[in-house]
Amino acid sequence: MSKRSKKDRRDSSEKDSVNQAPAEDARPISKRRRRLFIAIAMASPFILLGVSEGVLRLCGMGGHAPIVNVIGEFRGAQLATLSINGAASYFDRTQATPGSIGVYTFSIPKPKNTFRVLLAGASAIKGYPQPIGLANSAFLREMLSDVWPDRSVEILNLGTTAVATFPVLDMLTQMLEYEPDLVVVYAGHNEFFGAYGVGSAQSGGSTPGAIRFAHWRNGLGLVKGLSRLFAGGNDSSGRALMEAMVGQSNIPPDSPLRDAAARNAGVHIGQMIERCQSAGVPVLVCTLPSNEKDLAPVGESNVSHLDASQQSKLKLLVAEGKSKTDSAPKVAIEKLLQALQISPDHARVHFLLGKAYLADDDNTSAAEHFRKAIDCDTMPWRAPSTTIKQIVQAAKEHDAPLCDVQNEFRNASPDGIVGSELMDDHVHFSLRGQELLARTIIKTLTQFSGKCAVDAAKFESLPDWRDYAKRLGANEYEEYAVAHGLRNIFDVPFMRASNSEAYEHWDQLCKQLIHRWPPSVQQVAQEWQNPDNHRSIRRPLSAFVARIFIREKKFAKAKPLMEAASQSVPLYSTWNIEYTYSKLLCVQRIHGKLDEQNLKLAHDSLERIRFMLLHVEDNPGLLLRFCGRIHQLCDEWKESIPILERARKHLWEIEKVACDAALIEAYIRTGDKPRARALANEGIKNAGEFANHYRSFLNAIPPG
């Protein structure tokens, strides 16, 4: 047994030696190698993400589209335009249709003797609901041209629908390299529900740092790729943009989001000032007026903390006070003050108290309660007083001139309280309000020195707002277009629930206007409402109506409408070329020929068309057709022929018929009747439902 034990021990020893042999040859891993291995293991996911991001960037996905798009060289300079895609980059397109920006065109470098103004902000400074030809920027250009007749004044309006101050800051920062002479900042209404607002469905956070990080993150190719992969399309379900932007629909008066919104506005506007000052560009910061007396609070105050008896009593007092506001204002005041004792921050009670005090001729108390109503509104579409205070403080701390638009609007309003005379809705200006904003900016420039200074005597001699509106082409058709747009806004459920009177007002105005027009104009106004007749921007109704007048040979009525329409669409667009051609056609039909001024306009348009055909993606057939027709208006029939021959290859149906009509006339005018007959016969044979048009063309060709 002992021998066996010895053998077992020997075998076990041999096994152990075999098992231990490799361990004797292995060397222990050093701490340095272990750390390197751990670092590589931890970095691998980030390396993979980095490589993926790089691949996506190479595929054109990721980053943010710039706010400026350089088109090409024109007249010895680079022609650039504000970019719709750049403005849209601040929005998550899976949640809402992005807000829009006006397509303004400018030259790089800036032409000599040009004074370039940047307007920075959201939809109010953009000019909504007016077309761009009647926006505050158009009034400002006309007024500055009057006080500075020796300069070429250029306004670039960065106003973008539904953005908070962070996107405004980012867009303005990009634009500072393009030689502005003055920056006007009008921003702060959208700090809650605009893109990167604290209560928005497209919020980036509640602090400036969080917002910057969110903007950086949203620019990653990985984020954009995943968004496209899982989005499945826009989920706004046909809602208006203002509905789709609401993320938190009830923001109480004591919510910390209110302080956050005010702080963000102050910080971002302070940074706008700093960046302008660093670039050596004068900057003007505006205060923000709101519709104080003619728009009730949009949100519903939360009274769930009250017991049932208090809620019932509050409801009764509010109803009694509202019913007595006009007929017995003192009784209304008594009832509503009792209601405030139950719910001190009830926005609608404050608003009704403002109405009652106004009816009782106590304007001071009325103004106090109207302003309190705005501050307590649980859906703050209007900048509360805390936000405006931060804007004023930012201007003061950075030593920037303040343009007190709010005070000027109050001074220009009956009773010193801003209402529907100057505001079409909660924050957007009426036509008169557009002009007053421009006038207030120029008034502030009378306090400047240097190249931005405006002579006080010249400012005082500026014409009345009605004169400027007439000069810019204001008309009843664009008045209808504005009313129709506002009727749609106040048809949004939460707006109609809170301000049903506003919906009724705009609906009645639409009906009054359209009922006094002839059936042909009524029909075209209905057609204009079809979204399919508009692409990235709203086409002016005045152009649709002018077409009817041209068809009826009412050229004197059509001409000013086409002129106004051409000012309300981008300069480098087929629509602008069409409206300019139509205006020139009216002039030619009225006077028999184009005068020197209109001949210059015609040749400038031809130059634009040639540039657009090379650099702008648009419909070459229509551009070429209008090019040929403008040559004909200039009595250049021979020059029009090759252009129209080229155009007809890109046109179909009625557009091709119109082109062929112009081409047949050109053949006749240049003595080539055989080609005219050949083209007419071709149309009779091949144009199908339009063959009769060609028969009439053939019958009109003189014999010989």
Stockholm file with secondary structure:
# STOCKHOLM 1.0

chainA/1-704         MSKRSKKDRRDSSEKDSVNQAPAEDARPISKRRRRLFIAIAMASPFILLGVSEGVLRLCGMGGHAPIVNVIGEFRGAQLATLSINGAASYFDRTQATPGSIGVYTFSIPKPKNTFRVLLAGASAIKGYPQPIGLANSAFLREMLSDVWPDRSVEILNLGTTAVATFPVLDMLTQMLEYEPDLVVVYAGHNEFFGAYGVGSAQSGGSTPGAIRFAHWRNGLGLVKGLSRLFAGGNDSSGRALMEAMVGQSNIPPDSPLRDAAARNAGVHIGQMIERCQSAGVPVLVCTLPSNEKDLAPVGESNVSHLDASQQSKLKLLVAEGKSKTDSAPKVAIEKLLQALQISPDHARVHFLLGKAYLADDDNTSAAEHFRKAIDCDTMPWRAPSTTIKQIVQAAKEHDAPLCDVQNEFRNASPDGIVGSELMDDHVHFSLRGQELLARTIIKTLTQFSGKCAVDAAKFESLPDWRDYAKRLGANEYEEYAVAHGLRNIFDVPFMRASNSEAYEHWDQLCKQLIHRWPPSVQQVAQEWQNPDNHRSIRRPLSAFVARIFIREKKFAKAKPLMEAASQSVPLYSTWNIEYTYSKLLCVQRIHGKLDEQNLKLAHDSLERIRFMLLHVEDNPGLLLRFCGRIHQLCDEWKESIPILERARKHLWEIEKVACDAALIEAYIRTGDKPRARALANEGIKNAGEFANHYRSFLNAIPPG
#=GR chainA/1-704 SS CHHHHHHHHHHHHHHHHHHHHHHHHCCCCCHHHHHHHHHHHHHHHHHHHHHHHHHHHHTTCSSCCCSEEEEEEETTEEEEEECHHHHHTTSCTTTSCCCCBCCCEEEESCCTTEEEEEEEESHHHHTTTSCGGGSHHHHHHHHHHHHCTTSEEEEEECCBTTBCHHHHHHHHHHHGGGCCSEEEEECCTTTTTSBTCTTBTTCCCSSHHHHHHHHHHHTCHHHHHHHHHHHCSCCSTTCCHHHHTBSCSCCCTTCHHHHHHHHHHHHHHHHHHHHHHHTTCCEEEECCCCCCSSSCCSSCCCCTTSCHHHHHHHHHHHHHHHHTTTTCHHHHHHHHHHHHHHCTTCHHHHHHHHHHHHHTTCHHHHHHHHHHHHHHCSSCCSCCHHHHHHHHHHHHHTTCCEECHHHHHHHTSGGGCCCTTTBSSSSCBCHHHHHHHHHHHHHHHTTCCGGGCCCHHHHHTCCCHHHHHHHTTCCHHHHHHHHHHHHHHTTSHHHHHHCHHHHHHHHHHHHHHHHTSCHHHHHHHHHHTCGGGCSSSCCCHHHHHHHHHHHTTCHHHHHHHHHHHHTTSCSSSHHHHHHHHHHHHHHHHHHSSCCHHHHHHHHHHHHHHHHHHHHSCSCHHHHHHHHHHHHHHTTCHHHHHHHHHHHGGGCCHHHHHHHHHHHHHHHHHTTCHHHHHHHHHHHHHHCGGGHHHHHHHHHHSCCC
#=GC SS_cons         CHHHHHHHHHHHHHHHHHHHHHHHHCCCCCHHHHHHHHHHHHHHHHHHHHHHHHHHHHTTCSSCCCSEEEEEEETTEEEEEECHHHHHTTSCTTTSCCCCBCCCEEEESCCTTEEEEEEEESHHHHTTTSCGGGSHHHHHHHHHHHHCTTSEEEEEECCBTTBCHHHHHHHHHHHGGGCCSEEEEECCTTTTTSBTCTTBTTCCCSSHHHHHHHHHHHTCHHHHHHHHHHHCSCCSTTCCHHHHTBSCSCCCTTCHHHHHHHHHHHHHHHHHHHHHHHTTCCEEEECCCCCCSSSCCSSCCCCTTSCHHHHHHHHHHHHHHHHTTTTCHHHHHHHHHHHHHHCTTCHHHHHHHHHHHHHTTCHHHHHHHHHHHHHHCSSCCSCCHHHHHHHHHHHHHTTCCEECHHHHHHHTSGGGCCCTTTBSSSSCBCHHHHHHHHHHHHHHHTTCCGGGCCCHHHHHTCCCHHHHHHHTTCCHHHHHHHHHHHHHHTTSHHHHHHCHHHHHHHHHHHHHHHHTSCHHHHHHHHHHTCGGGCSSSCCCHHHHHHHHHHHTTCHHHHHHHHHHHHTTSCSSSHHHHHHHHHHHHHHHHHHSSCCHHHHHHHHHHHHHHHHHHHHSCSCHHHHHHHHHHHHHHTTCHHHHHHHHHHHGGGCCHHHHHHHHHHHHHHHHHTTCHHHHHHHHHHHHHHCGGGHHHHHHHHHHSCCC
//
